[in-house]
Amino acid sequence: MSLSIYQASIPTFIRTLNNLSAILEKAAAHAEAKKIDPSVFINARLAPDMFALARQVQIASDSAKGGAARLAGVEVPSYADTETTFPELQARIAKTLDFLKSLKAEQLEGSEDRTVTLKLRNQEVSFGGRDFLFGFSLPNFFFHVTTAYNILRHNGVDIGKMDFLGGL
């Protein structure tokens, strides 16, 4: 049995976004329990030249919805990137999950050979669908989810590898 692009992408995006949501819940609870202003976490970053937690979550959302939409050949939903609280980040994740769950396997059939063209900074880059998913979309998605996890872990939130992986 072969693995379809749908099977390799949509369930992975959904599972990992659900795990990210659970991690953010733990961060919010940690902030409340320790009497830490939640904005400390929302604005935290690992290095001065890296994006803060809120932007990492936004880009993870963008990577999932953008990757899925491009592979399905549908318009990429546009979100305003204005989230500054844990509830707003949770709402963004929920909105992204709703979009991902609306896609049907049939919409991604044949997408491994579909050309996906992205504007990256000052240039356009084209990929075949398979290379787009495995060489760009999933790695970018996991980079930003991992960075969000690392920001919170670095700031003392009690999370571990199983929080990142979710229930097995």
ABEGO torsion letter per residue (X at the ends): XBBBAAAAAAAAAAAAAAAAAAAAAAAAAAAAAAGBBAAAAAABBABAABBBAAAAAAAAAAAAAAAAAAAAGBBBBBBAGABABAAAAAAAAAAAAAAAAABBAAAABGAAABBBBBBBEABBBBBBAAAAAAAAAAAAAAAAAAAAAAAAAAAGBBBBAAAAAEBX
